[in-house]
């Protein structure tokens, strides 16, 4: 069994202040009259020497921001937070592609900049489904550099908030060398 903690004197004083004007419901007794604490001193009545204020002895009130929960990482074919029908249509290439970006022949720096600009521009214009062609890479071993880097870049803070899901493209759109991107609606980004 858990025990309830006792209210502190400050909490009791605050509660009495809150219910001061409340009338009990019919058939209910008024709250027990606990020994009355001296009335709290209003903040305006507290004198602070000017020397303390000037010396910075009194800390300014700091506003704290509540952190938003982190978005799940993006991975091709992994789409948390997308309904099944939308996910299936994206995976099968059934959406109209509203923008294309071909990264063939670009260096990583050029491709990174092009991808950021492309996604941000299309999001601002209200487009939802994009195709990014990375190429399959050359050399025969492993995956191409851009093919491996693009999903990672889409997960970076500058773009992650705009991208809902990514999927490998269908063969008619480039297969393993291309990705479908589903962008959030502009009103959903907050």
Secondary structure as UniProt FT lines:
FT   HELIX           9..18
FT   TURN            19..21
FT   TURN            26..27
FT   HELIX           43..45
FT   HELIX           50..55
FT   TURN            76..77
FT   TURN            80..81
FT   HELIX           84..91
FT   TURN            92..93
FT   STRAND          99..102
FT   TURN            104..105
FT   HELIX           108..124
FT   TURN            125..126
FT   STRAND          129..133
FT   HELIX           145..154
FT   HELIX           157..160
FT   TURN            161..162
FT   STRAND          163..168
FT   HELIX           171..173
FT   HELIX           175..177
FT   STRAND          178..183
FT   HELIX           186..188
//
